[in-house]
């Protein structure tokens, strides 16, 4: 029985780390979704100064989590989200409401995918 203590402890520790990572990603993606929604509302109201500030907050928050994201999530998914965030920035700078809304919807889908990839499920474990 003593021989199983260390492997069992390691498994429990790994499970706890996975659960913490899942919770962290859920919180982060929810916050990004809120920031993106604030940007969308400002663009829909044609308040591009407010949209610019909201998007700057989203970009700053996104950049602050890059190290964690590159450890926890596939690089291709992060790169796709970064491209969409850059596209949103371009559309806000050009004050192109319809194009921004399309890019923002695609970015929201990508954020949902990032969150889903970190969820604890049989599919993700296997």
N, C-alpha and C positions, 0 to 999 in steps of 0.2 A: 504494500500500500504506500510505503514511503517513496517508492520509485515513481509513483504517479503524481506526487505532489507538484513537482516542478513543471512537468508538461501541462498538467491541469491549470496551474497558476498562469502559465504562459498563454494558454488558450483563453482563459477568462480575461486576461489583460488585453489580448488582441481584440476580443469581442467588445470590451469597453472602449477601446480606441476607435473601433469601427462605429460604435454608437455615438461617440462624441463627434466624430467626423461627419456623420449623417446629420446630427443636430446642428452643427456649425454651418454646414452647407445650406441647410434649410433656412436658417436665420439670415445668412448672407444673401442668398438668392431672393428671399422675401424683401429684404431691404432694397436690393437693386431694382426689383420689380416696382416697389413704391416710388423710388427715385425716377424710374423710367415713366411711370404713370404721371408723376408731377410734370415731367417734361412734356408728355403728350398733351396734358390739359393746357399747358401754357401755349403750345404750338397751335392747338385748336382754337384758342382765344386770340391768336395772332400776337401774343406777347412774347416776342423773340428774345428780349432781354432776360425775362424770367426763365424762359426755356434754356437760354445759354447758361444761366447760373445753375439751374437744376441739372443740366447735363454735365457741367463742370463737377458738381458734387458726385454724380454717378461715376464719372471718369476717375476722380480722385479716390473714391472708395474702391473701384475696380482695380486701380493700379496698386493700392495698398495691399491687396490680397493676391497679387501675382505669384509670389513665392509659394504660398500655400496651394494655390490652384495648380501650379506646375508639378507639385508633389502629389496631389490627390486626384487630379483629373487628367484625362488624355489630352495631349497637347493639341491635337487637331480640333477638338471641341473648343478649347480655349481660343485658339487662333480664329476659328469661325466667329465666335462671339466678339473678339477684338475687331475683326473686319466689319461686323455689323455695327459695333459701337462707333467706329471711325466713320462709317457711312451715315449714321445718325448725326454725328458732329458736322459732316459736310452739308447735310440737308438743313440743319439749323442755321449754319453759317450762310447758306444760300437762301434762307427763308422760304423753302419749298415744302409747304405743308403736306400735300398728298404724298410726295416721295418720302418725307420723314415718317409719316404714319405707317407706310408700308415697311420701311426699314425697322421701325420700332416694334411692329408686330412680329417681324422675323427675329429680332433680338429677344423679345419676350419668349418666343418659342425656344430659342437657344438656351436662355436662362432656365427654362423649365426642364430642358434636356440635361443640363448640368446638374440640377437638383435631383432629377430622376436617377442619374448615373451613380450618385452617392447614397441612394436609399438602400437600406439593408433588405435584401431579398434573396431568394434562392438563385435567381438569374444572375445577380451581381456576385454572389459568393462563388458560384460554380464558374 
